[in-house]
Every structure is written in structure tokens, then in C-alpha cells.
């Protein structure tokens, strides 16, 4: 399993509709092969800041399967205009702490 993480900074004048639009966009990503689950987390200290966490079966499900799909174009049209700066997306894998 791969964990995708992105800090989303939503433009101040666009904050009112962001969460509702994200709910709509969630249906797009949920339909992608290799998608497991995702959460959108709102920052308590900084208004307009969110943490998106998406679990994928493997890295390519996100970087190729989603990012090179027609669905990504829909996702992008719905969400990308909300962000400033544009989010940096990073991928993580779980460290096995039991075998140390």
C-alpha cells in the first residue's frame, strides 16, 4: 500500500465552496482502479489549509492509472483552481516496525 499526501492551501476567496466541490470530486477518484480510500483533513491552526491522504494499492495506480486518465482531467477541472500555491504531492510506504 502507498500513501499519497498533499497539503492543500485553498485561496481565501474560494473557501466557501471547496469542501462541497471536493465531495463531488471524491466520486471521481473512488472509481480509479487501485484506489483504496482517502480522507480530507481540515487544519485547526490555519484556516483554508487541508491535508489530503489517499491510499493506493501501488504507486503506479496513482501516477499512471489516475494521473494519465480522463478522470484526472475532470478532477483537475473541479479542484485545481482552488489551490495557491499548487500542492506538492508525496508518496509514502509503511515502515515495518515489528522487524527491527
C-alpha positions as protocol buffer text, in pm:
chain_id: "A"
residue {
  index: 1
  type: UNK
  ca { x: 0 y: 0 z: 0 }
}
residue {
  index: 2
  type: UNK
  ca { x: 119 y: 351 z: -89 }
}
residue {
  index: 3
  type: UNK
  ca { x: 3 y: 663 z: 92 }
}
residue {
  index: 4
  type: UNK
  ca { x: -26 y: 981 z: -112 }
}
residue {
  index: 5
  type: UNK
  ca { x: -9 y: 1300 z: 94 }
}
residue {
  index: 6
  type: UNK
  ca { x: -75 y: 1657 z: -17 }
}
residue {
  index: 7
  type: UNK
  ca { x: -113 y: 1983 z: 172 }
}
residue {
  index: 8
  type: UNK
  ca { x: -389 y: 2182 z: 6 }
}
residue {
  index: 9
  type: UNK
  ca { x: -391 y: 2558 z: 63 }
}
residue {
  index: 10
  type: UNK
  ca { x: -726 y: 2693 z: -55 }
}
residue {
  index: 11
  type: UNK
  ca { x: -744 y: 3051 z: -179 }
}
residue {
  index: 12
  type: UNK
  ca { x: -926 y: 3273 z: 70 }
}
residue {
  index: 13
  type: UNK
  ca { x: -1193 y: 3389 z: -175 }
}
residue {
  index: 14
  type: UNK
  ca { x: -1268 y: 3028 z: -279 }
}
residue {
  index: 15
  type: UNK
  ca { x: -1302 y: 2864 z: 65 }
}
residue {
  index: 16
  type: UNK
  ca { x: -1683 y: 2867 z: 83 }
}
residue {
  index: 17
  type: UNK
  ca { x: -1738 y: 2604 z: -187 }
}
residue {
  index: 18
  type: UNK
  ca { x: -1423 y: 2395 z: -159 }
}
residue {
  index: 19
  type: UNK
  ca { x: -1549 y: 2115 z: 67 }
}
residue {
  index: 20
  type: UNK
  ca { x: -1867 y: 2066 z: -135 }
}
residue {
  index: 21
  type: UNK
  ca { x: -1671 y: 2056 z: -460 }
}
residue {
  index: 22
  type: UNK
  ca { x: -1428 y: 1811 z: -305 }
}
residue {
  index: 23
  type: UNK
  ca { x: -1720 y: 1582 z: -212 }
}
residue {
  index: 24
  type: UNK
  ca { x: -1819 y: 1576 z: -579 }
}
residue {
  index: 25
  type: UNK
  ca { x: -1460 y: 1515 z: -692 }
}
residue {
  index: 26
  type: UNK
  ca { x: -1429 y: 1227 z: -445 }
}
residue {
  index: 27
  type: UNK
  ca { x: -1660 y: 1019 z: -662 }
}
residue {
  index: 28
  type: UNK
  ca { x: -1407 y: 1052 z: -945 }
}
residue {
  index: 29
  type: UNK
  ca { x: -1106 y: 923 z: -753 }
}
residue {
  index: 30
  type: UNK
  ca { x: -1305 y: 646 z: -584 }
}
residue {
  index: 31
  type: UNK
  ca { x: -1368 y: 487 z: -923 }
}
residue {
  index: 32
  type: UNK
  ca { x: -999 y: 453 z: -1018 }
}
residue {
  index: 33
  type: UNK
  ca { x: -852 y: 101 z: -1020 }
}
residue {
  index: 34
  type: UNK
  ca { x: -606 y: 60 z: -733 }
}
residue {
  index: 35
  type: UNK
  ca { x: -773 y: 324 z: -517 }
}
residue {
  index: 36
  type: UNK
  ca { x: -827 y: 207 z: -158 }
}
residue {
  index: 37
  type: UNK
  ca { x: -956 y: 507 z: 39 }
}
residue {
  index: 38
  type: UNK
  ca { x: -898 y: 875 z: 109 }
}
residue {
  index: 39
  type: UNK
  ca { x: -952 y: 1137 z: 376 }
}
residue {
  index: 40
  type: UNK
  ca { x: -958 y: 1514 z: 364 }
}
residue {
  index: 41
  type: UNK
  ca { x: -846 y: 1670 z: 691 }
}
residue {
  index: 42
  type: UNK
  ca { x: -902 y: 2035 z: 785 }
}
residue {
  index: 43
  type: UNK
  ca { x: -624 y: 2214 z: 973 }
}
residue {
  index: 44
  type: UNK
  ca { x: -723 y: 2353 z: 1311 }
}
residue {
  index: 45
  type: UNK
  ca { x: -444 y: 2610 z: 1329 }
}
residue {
  index: 46
  type: UNK
  ca { x: -455 y: 2756 z: 979 }
}
residue {
  index: 47
  type: UNK
  ca { x: -779 y: 2844 z: 801 }
}
residue {
  index: 48
  type: UNK
  ca { x: -801 y: 2720 z: 444 }
}
residue {
  index: 49
  type: UNK
  ca { x: -534 y: 2451 z: 490 }
}
residue {
  index: 50
  type: UNK
  ca { x: -617 y: 2083 z: 435 }
}
residue {
  index: 51
  type: UNK
  ca { x: -430 y: 1754 z: 434 }
}
residue {
  index: 52
  type: UNK
  ca { x: -535 y: 1503 z: 168 }
}
residue {
  index: 53
  type: UNK
  ca { x: -436 y: 1141 z: 230 }
}
residue {
  index: 54
  type: UNK
  ca { x: -507 y: 880 z: -37 }
}
residue {
  index: 55
  type: UNK
  ca { x: -426 y: 510 z: -10 }
}
residue {
  index: 56
  type: UNK
  ca { x: -336 y: 331 z: -334 }
}
residue {
  index: 57
  type: UNK
  ca { x: -250 y: -33 z: -393 }
}
residue {
  index: 58
  type: UNK
  ca { x: 74 y: 76 z: -561 }
}
residue {
  index: 59
  type: UNK
  ca { x: 248 y: 391 z: -682 }
}
residue {
  index: 60
  type: UNK
  ca { x: 156 y: 340 z: -1048 }
}
residue {
  index: 61
  type: UNK
  ca { x: -216 y: 331 z: -965 }
}
residue {
  index: 62
  type: UNK
  ca { x: -180 y: 697 z: -876 }
}
residue {
  index: 63
  type: UNK
  ca { x: 99 y: 823 z: -1100 }
}
residue {
  index: 64
  type: UNK
  ca { x: -15 y: 644 z: -1416 }
}
residue {
  index: 65
  type: UNK
  ca { x: -362 y: 497 z: -1361 }
}
residue {
  index: 66
  type: UNK
  ca { x: -510 y: 817 z: -1222 }
}
residue {
  index: 67
  type: UNK
  ca { x: -283 y: 1098 z: -1338 }
}
residue {
  index: 68
  type: UNK
  ca { x: -289 y: 983 z: -1702 }
}
residue {
  index: 69
  type: UNK
  ca { x: -663 y: 917 z: -1712 }
}
residue {
  index: 70
  type: UNK
  ca { x: -959 y: 1114 z: -1844 }
}
residue {
  index: 71
  type: UNK
  ca { x: -1090 y: 1109 z: -1486 }
}
residue {
  index: 72
  type: UNK
  ca { x: -790 y: 1316 z: -1378 }
}
residue {
  index: 73
  type: UNK
  ca { x: -891 y: 1587 z: -1624 }
}
residue {
  index: 74
  type: UNK
  ca { x: -1231 y: 1606 z: -1452 }
}
residue {
  index: 75
  type: UNK
  ca { x: -1065 y: 1610 z: -1107 }
}
residue {
  index: 76
  type: UNK
  ca { x: -830 y: 1885 z: -1221 }
}
residue {
  index: 77
  type: UNK
  ca { x: -1113 y: 2098 z: -1365 }
}
residue {
  index: 78
  type: UNK
  ca { x: -1310 y: 2071 z: -1041 }
}
residue {
  index: 79
  type: UNK
  ca { x: -1030 y: 2133 z: -792 }
}
residue {
  index: 80
  type: UNK
  ca { x: -706 y: 2280 z: -921 }
}
residue {
  index: 81
  type: UNK
  ca { x: -832 y: 2640 z: -937 }
}
residue {
  index: 82
  type: UNK
  ca { x: -883 y: 2635 z: -557 }
}
residue {
  index: 83
  type: UNK
  ca { x: -514 y: 2600 z: -466 }
}
residue {
  index: 84
  type: UNK
  ca { x: -239 y: 2852 z: -410 }
}
residue {
  index: 85
  type: UNK
  ca { x: 35 y: 2752 z: -412 }
}
residue {
  index: 86
  type: UNK
  ca { x: -22 y: 2438 z: -612 }
}
residue {
  index: 87
  type: UNK
  ca { x: 17 y: 2137 z: -379 }
}
residue {
  index: 88
  type: UNK
  ca { x: 325 y: 1922 z: -362 }
}
residue {
  index: 89
  type: UNK
  ca { x: 223 y: 1557 z: -369 }
}
residue {
  index: 90
  type: UNK
  ca { x: 442 y: 1298 z: -197 }
}
residue {
  index: 91
  type: UNK
  ca { x: 416 y: 922 z: -164 }
}
residue {
  index: 92
  type: UNK
  ca { x: 496 y: 713 z: 142 }
}
residue {
  index: 93
  type: UNK
  ca { x: 516 y: 348 z: 230 }
}
residue {
  index: 94
  type: UNK
  ca { x: 471 y: 199 z: 573 }
}
residue {
  index: 95
  type: UNK
  ca { x: 779 y: 112 z: 773 }
}
residue {
  index: 96
  type: UNK
  ca { x: 762 y: -233 z: 930 }
}
residue {
  index: 97
  type: UNK
  ca { x: 849 y: -160 z: 1292 }
}
residue {
  index: 98
  type: UNK
  ca { x: 787 y: -518 z: 1407 }
}
residue {
  index: 99
  type: UNK
  ca { x: 1102 y: -647 z: 1234 }
}
residue {
  index: 100
  type: UNK
  ca { x: 1363 y: -416 z: 1380 }
}
